[in-house]
């Protein structure tokens, strides 16, 4: 029996006998898939409660309220008697905005006067406040355009010309990140992949670390006839295959069950997924080689995986970071896999443009293991970590 096969069978047996390894490799990945696919299932915030004070009670003011109610982002929940009671609703968190329609609203509009509709919202709640403000601007802009165009038509101007007169300049927007403006599409893609690679690196660190913690390095080296490569292949390959299966299920949960948009190469994404797994396993081995104890290795491995989220461009674009941080972001496998995943799913880029990410992932599979090879070999010859804690 080849040493690597013997070690692989031993590793599979340990997977089911070790509660911690089983939790890292089996339980937590599926819990995270279920959790994140449920958390942002709607994708976009809807029916944000607002309050309206109608001081005019005219047909036009009722039309404004009807238009606001028809907006999918807003839900008119309160009609306070005065501004003080409305502001109290905002402070209590019962509503995200207070809209006040002034007296003589209809009369002043018919006289051709400019009328102000007051919108008060809580900007401390950046997401909810921003969506309320955006929806309010959209509704009021549409109503204003209708009034202006109708006024011009009464003067004998054609509808098409009235539209041009009202808005001589138009915009052609191209959203580069999160083009569907759907939080589920964008955030779930990142969070699911980030937690997936966290479990990969922790499982790898744990399965190697436990042997070295309990002074079993010599035994493994003896089984492998002194060949470190046989140990690595035997211990890593079962988890590589398992996490590849988990990763495919993760992708299916997004792009099949939840019907996330996908416009690129499926093969390219699967290759990137495999390289993400191997790269994180390679970094786990480097961390084990450079640390002095099992606890230290797990701490650094979890920190490395968690910090990769900040350097991936999800929370802050990479091109906006200082140059040093931009270069530092390139050492994290997750940065390149996330870029590949977005390019091939939401952006629909040809696979040619993702080759750079593939090449860098290949390099990140090789370099960490190469850097830690001799120290890792010495660690297995010694049989244990420097410290036992």
C-alpha positions as CSV (number, residue, x, y, z in Angstrom):
1,X,0.0,0.0,0.0
2,X,1.4,3.4,-0.9
3,X,2.2,5.6,2.1
4,X,0.0,8.5,0.9
5,X,-3.0,6.1,0.6
6,X,-2.4,4.7,4.0
7,X,-2.2,8.2,5.5
8,X,-5.3,9.3,3.6
9,X,-7.3,6.4,5.1
10,X,-6.0,7.3,8.5
11,X,-7.1,10.9,7.9
12,X,-10.6,9.9,6.8
13,X,-11.0,7.8,10.0
14,X,-9.8,10.7,12.1
15,X,-12.3,13.0,10.4
16,X,-15.2,11.0,11.9
17,X,-13.5,10.3,15.2
18,X,-12.5,13.9,15.9
19,X,-15.4,16.2,16.8
20,X,-13.5,19.4,16.1
21,X,-12.4,18.3,12.6
22,X,-15.9,17.1,11.8
23,X,-17.4,20.4,12.9
24,X,-14.8,22.5,10.9
25,X,-15.1,20.3,7.7
26,X,-18.7,19.2,7.7
27,X,-21.1,21.0,10.1
28,X,-20.0,24.6,9.9
29,X,-19.7,24.8,6.0
30,X,-23.3,23.8,5.6
31,X,-24.5,25.9,8.5
32,X,-22.9,29.0,6.8
33,X,-24.5,28.1,3.4
34,X,-27.9,27.9,5.0
35,X,-27.4,31.0,7.2
36,X,-26.2,33.4,4.5
37,X,-28.6,32.2,1.8
38,X,-31.4,32.9,4.3
39,X,-30.0,36.2,5.8
40,X,-30.3,38.3,2.7
41,X,-32.8,36.3,0.7
42,X,-34.7,39.4,-0.3
43,X,-31.6,41.0,-1.7
44,X,-33.0,44.6,-1.5
45,X,-34.6,46.4,1.4
46,X,-38.3,46.9,0.8
47,X,-41.2,48.5,2.6
48,X,-39.2,50.9,4.8
49,X,-41.8,52.5,7.2
50,X,-42.2,56.3,6.9
51,X,-44.5,58.9,8.3
52,X,-46.3,61.7,6.4
53,X,-47.7,65.0,7.6
54,X,-50.3,66.2,5.1
55,X,-51.1,69.9,5.9
56,X,-52.9,70.5,2.6
57,X,-55.4,67.6,2.3
58,X,-55.8,68.3,-1.4
59,X,-56.2,66.1,-4.4
60,X,-52.5,66.7,-5.4
61,X,-51.2,66.0,-1.9
62,X,-53.2,62.8,-1.8
63,X,-51.6,61.9,-5.2
64,X,-48.1,62.5,-3.8
65,X,-48.9,60.2,-0.8
66,X,-50.3,57.5,-3.3
67,X,-47.1,57.7,-5.3
68,X,-44.9,57.4,-2.2
69,X,-47.0,54.4,-1.1
70,X,-46.6,52.7,-4.5
71,X,-42.8,52.9,-4.2
72,X,-41.5,49.4,-3.4
73,X,-38.9,50.8,-1.0
74,X,-41.4,52.8,1.1
75,X,-44.4,52.0,3.2
76,X,-46.5,54.8,4.7
77,X,-47.1,53.6,8.3
78,X,-48.0,56.8,10.3
79,X,-49.8,60.1,9.8
80,X,-48.7,62.2,12.8
81,X,-50.6,65.3,13.6
82,X,-47.5,67.6,13.8
83,X,-43.8,67.7,13.2
84,X,-42.9,67.1,16.8
85,X,-44.7,63.8,16.9
86,X,-43.2,62.8,13.6
87,X,-39.6,63.5,14.7
88,X,-40.4,61.4,17.9
89,X,-41.2,58.5,15.6
90,X,-37.8,58.8,14.0
91,X,-36.0,58.9,17.3
92,X,-37.9,55.8,18.5
93,X,-36.8,54.0,15.4
94,X,-40.4,53.4,14.3
95,X,-39.9,55.1,10.9
96,X,-36.9,55.9,8.8
97,X,-38.2,59.2,7.4
98,X,-40.8,62.0,8.0
99,X,-42.3,63.8,4.9
100,X,-44.2,67.0,5.4
101,X,-46.5,68.4,2.7
102,X,-47.1,72.1,3.4
103,X,-50.3,74.1,3.5
104,X,-51.5,75.6,0.2
105,X,-49.5,73.0,-1.7
106,X,-52.1,72.6,-4.5
107,X,-52.9,76.4,-4.7
108,X,-49.3,77.4,-5.0
109,X,-48.6,74.7,-7.6
110,X,-51.5,76.0,-9.7
111,X,-50.1,79.5,-9.4
112,X,-46.8,78.4,-10.8
113,X,-44.9,78.9,-7.5
114,X,-42.1,76.6,-6.3
115,X,-43.2,74.4,-3.4
116,X,-41.0,72.6,-0.9
117,X,-41.8,69.2,0.4
118,X,-39.7,68.5,3.5
119,X,-38.1,65.2,4.0
120,X,-36.4,64.4,7.3
121,X,-34.6,61.1,7.7
122,X,-32.0,59.4,10.0
123,X,-28.6,59.4,8.3
124,X,-27.1,57.5,11.2
125,X,-28.7,54.4,9.6
126,X,-26.7,54.7,6.4
127,X,-28.4,52.0,4.4
128,X,-32.0,52.6,5.4
129,X,-31.6,56.4,5.4
130,X,-30.0,56.3,2.0
131,X,-32.7,54.1,0.5
132,X,-35.4,56.3,1.9
133,X,-33.8,59.5,0.5
134,X,-33.3,57.8,-2.9
135,X,-36.9,56.6,-3.1
136,X,-38.2,60.0,-2.0
137,X,-36.1,61.8,-4.6
138,X,-37.3,59.4,-7.3
139,X,-41.0,59.9,-6.5
140,X,-40.8,63.7,-6.2
141,X,-38.7,63.9,-9.3
142,X,-41.3,61.9,-11.3
143,X,-44.2,64.1,-10.0
144,X,-42.2,67.3,-10.7
145,X,-41.5,66.1,-14.3
146,X,-45.2,65.4,-14.9
147,X,-46.3,68.8,-13.7
148,X,-43.6,70.6,-15.7
149,X,-44.4,68.6,-18.9
150,X,-48.1,69.1,-18.5
151,X,-47.6,72.9,-18.1
152,X,-45.5,73.0,-21.3
153,X,-48.2,71.0,-23.2
154,X,-50.8,73.6,-22.3
155,X,-48.6,76.1,-24.0
156,X,-48.7,74.1,-27.2
157,X,-45.3,72.3,-26.9
158,X,-45.2,68.7,-27.9
159,X,-44.8,66.0,-25.3
160,X,-41.4,64.9,-26.7
161,X,-40.1,68.5,-26.8
162,X,-41.4,69.1,-23.3
163,X,-39.5,66.1,-22.0
164,X,-36.3,67.5,-23.7
165,X,-36.9,71.0,-22.3
166,X,-37.3,69.6,-18.8
167,X,-34.3,67.3,-18.9
168,X,-31.9,68.4,-21.7
169,X,-29.1,66.2,-20.3
170,X,-29.5,62.4,-19.6
171,X,-27.2,60.0,-17.9
172,X,-26.0,56.6,-19.0
173,X,-24.9,54.8,-15.8
174,X,-22.7,51.7,-15.7
175,X,-22.4,50.2,-12.2
176,X,-19.0,48.4,-12.0
177,X,-19.5,46.7,-8.6
178,X,-22.8,45.0,-7.6
179,X,-24.4,45.9,-11.0
180,X,-27.8,44.5,-10.0
181,X,-27.8,46.7,-6.8
182,X,-28.8,43.5,-4.9
183,X,-27.2,42.9,-1.5
184,X,-27.9,39.2,-1.7
185,X,-26.1,38.8,-5.0
186,X,-23.0,40.8,-3.9
187,X,-22.6,40.2,-0.2
188,X,-23.6,36.5,-0.1
189,X,-21.2,35.8,-2.9
190,X,-18.4,37.3,-0.8
191,X,-19.4,36.1,2.6
192,X,-20.1,32.5,1.6
193,X,-16.7,32.2,-0.2
194,X,-14.9,33.9,2.7
195,X,-16.3,31.5,5.3
196,X,-15.7,28.6,3.0
197,X,-12.0,29.4,2.8
198,X,-11.9,30.0,6.5
199,X,-13.1,26.4,7.1
200,X,-10.5,25.1,4.6
201,X,-7.6,26.8,6.3
202,X,-8.7,25.9,9.8
203,X,-9.4,22.2,8.9
204,X,-5.9,21.9,7.3
205,X,-4.2,23.6,10.2
206,X,-6.1,21.4,12.7
207,X,-5.4,18.1,11.0
208,X,-1.7,18.8,10.8
209,X,-1.5,20.6,14.1
210,X,-3.0,17.8,16.2
211,X,-0.4,15.3,15.0
212,X,2.4,17.7,15.9
213,X,0.8,18.7,19.2
214,X,0.6,15.1,20.4
215,X,4.1,14.2,19.1
216,X,3.0,12.1,16.2
217,X,5.1,13.7,13.5
218,X,7.7,11.0,13.7
219,X,5.1,8.3,13.3
220,X,3.8,9.9,10.1
221,X,7.3,10.3,8.7
222,X,7.9,6.6,9.4
223,X,4.8,5.6,7.6
224,X,5.8,7.8,4.6
225,X,9.3,6.4,4.6
226,X,10.7,9.9,5.3
227,X,8.9,11.4,2.3
228,X,7.2,14.7,3.4
229,X,5.3,14.9,0.1
230,X,3.6,11.6,0.9
231,X,2.4,13.0,4.2
232,X,1.1,16.2,2.6
233,X,-0.7,14.4,-0.2
234,X,-2.2,11.8,2.2
235,X,-3.4,14.3,4.7
236,X,-4.5,17.0,2.4
237,X,-6.1,15.2,-0.6
238,X,-9.2,13.9,1.3
239,X,-10.0,17.4,2.5
240,X,-9.3,18.9,-1.0
241,X,-11.8,16.5,-2.6
242,X,-14.4,17.0,0.2
243,X,-14.2,20.8,0.2
244,X,-14.4,20.8,-3.6
245,X,-17.8,19.0,-3.2
246,X,-18.8,21.5,-0.5
247,X,-17.8,24.4,-2.7
248,X,-19.8,23.0,-5.6
249,X,-22.9,22.8,-3.3
250,X,-22.2,26.4,-2.2
251,X,-22.2,27.6,-5.8
252,X,-25.3,25.6,-6.5
253,X,-27.0,27.2,-3.6
254,X,-26.4,30.6,-5.1
255,X,-26.6,30.2,-8.8
256,X,-29.3,27.4,-9.0
257,X,-31.4,27.4,-5.9
258,X,-31.4,31.2,-5.4
259,X,-31.0,32.0,-9.1
260,X,-28.2,34.5,-8.8
261,X,-27.1,35.8,-12.2
262,X,-24.3,33.9,-13.9
263,X,-23.0,35.0,-17.3
264,X,-19.5,33.6,-17.6
265,X,-17.5,30.4,-17.6
266,X,-18.6,27.6,-15.2
267,X,-15.4,25.7,-15.8
268,X,-13.3,28.8,-15.0
269,X,-15.1,29.2,-11.6
270,X,-14.6,25.6,-10.7
271,X,-10.9,25.8,-11.5
272,X,-10.7,28.9,-9.4
273,X,-12.5,27.1,-6.6
274,X,-10.1,24.2,-6.6
275,X,-7.1,26.7,-6.6
276,X,-8.7,28.6,-3.7
277,X,-8.8,25.4,-1.7
278,X,-5.2,24.3,-2.5
279,X,-3.9,27.9,-1.9
280,X,-5.4,28.0,1.5
281,X,-4.1,24.6,2.3
282,X,-0.6,25.7,1.2
283,X,-0.8,28.8,3.5
284,X,-2.0,26.6,6.4
285,X,1.2,24.5,5.9
286,X,3.3,27.6,5.9
287,X,1.7,28.9,9.1
288,X,2.3,25.5,10.8
289,X,6.0,25.6,9.7
290,X,6.6,29.1,11.0
291,X,4.7,28.8,14.4
292,X,5.8,27.4,17.7
293,X,2.6,25.9,18.9
294,X,-0.8,24.4,17.9
295,X,-2.7,27.3,19.5
296,X,-0.5,29.9,17.7
297,X,-1.0,28.2,14.4
298,X,-4.8,28.2,14.7
299,X,-4.8,31.8,15.8
300,X,-2.8,33.0,12.9
301,X,-4.7,30.8,10.4
302,X,-8.1,32.2,11.5
303,X,-6.7,35.7,11.5
304,X,-5.3,35.3,8.0
305,X,-8.6,34.1,6.6
306,X,-10.7,36.7,8.4
307,X,-8.5,39.6,7.4
308,X,-8.7,38.6,3.8
309,X,-12.3,39.9,3.7
310,X,-11.0,43.5,4.2
311,X,-8.4,43.1,1.4
312,X,-10.8,41.6,-1.1
313,X,-12.6,44.8,-2.1
314,X,-16.0,43.9,-0.6
315,X,-16.0,46.5,2.1
316,X,-13.7,49.0,0.4
317,X,-12.4,49.1,-3.2
318,X,-8.8,47.9,-3.6
319,X,-8.0,50.7,-6.0
320,X,-8.9,53.2,-3.2
321,X,-6.4,51.7,-0.7
322,X,-2.8,53.1,-0.2
323,X,-0.3,51.5,-2.6
324,X,1.2,49.3,0.1
325,X,-2.3,47.9,1.0
326,X,-3.0,47.3,-2.7
327,X,0.2,45.2,-2.9
328,X,-0.6,43.4,0.4
329,X,-4.1,42.5,-0.8
330,X,-2.4,40.4,-3.6
331,X,-1.1,37.8,-1.2
332,X,-4.6,36.7,-0.1
333,X,-6.1,33.9,-2.3
334,X,-9.6,35.1,-1.5
335,X,-8.9,38.4,-3.3
336,X,-8.3,36.8,-6.6
337,X,-11.0,34.1,-6.3
338,X,-13.6,36.8,-5.4
339,X,-12.5,38.9,-8.4
340,X,-12.8,35.8,-10.6
341,X,-16.2,34.9,-9.3
342,X,-17.6,38.4,-9.8
343,X,-16.1,38.6,-13.3
344,X,-17.6,35.3,-14.4
345,X,-21.0,35.6,-12.6
346,X,-22.3,39.1,-12.4
347,X,-20.1,41.0,-14.8
348,X,-20.0,38.3,-17.5
349,X,-16.5,39.0,-18.6
350,X,-14.8,36.6,-21.2
351,X,-12.6,34.0,-19.4
352,X,-9.5,35.7,-20.9
353,X,-9.9,38.6,-18.5
354,X,-9.9,36.2,-15.5
355,X,-6.6,34.4,-16.5
356,X,-4.7,36.8,-14.3
357,X,-6.6,35.7,-11.3
358,X,-6.1,32.0,-12.2
359,X,-2.3,32.5,-12.7
360,X,-1.9,34.3,-9.3
361,X,-3.9,31.6,-7.6
362,X,-1.6,29.0,-9.1
363,X,1.4,31.0,-7.8
364,X,-0.2,31.2,-4.3
365,X,-0.6,27.4,-4.3
366,X,3.1,26.9,-4.9
367,X,5.0,29.7,-3.1
368,X,3.8,29.3,0.5
369,X,4.5,25.5,0.5
370,X,7.9,26.1,-1.1
371,X,8.8,28.7,1.5
372,X,7.8,26.5,4.4
373,X,9.0,23.2,3.0
374,X,12.3,22.8,4.9
375,X,11.0,24.1,8.2
376,X,8.0,21.8,7.8
377,X,10.3,18.8,7.1
378,X,12.4,19.7,10.2
379,X,9.2,19.9,12.3
380,X,8.1,16.4,11.3
381,X,11.6,15.1,11.9
382,X,11.4,16.6,15.4
383,X,7.9,15.2,15.7
384,X,6.2,18.0,17.5
385,X,5.8,21.8,18.0
386,X,8.4,23.7,20.0
387,X,5.7,24.4,22.6
388,X,2.9,22.0,23.6
389,X,0.1,24.6,24.2
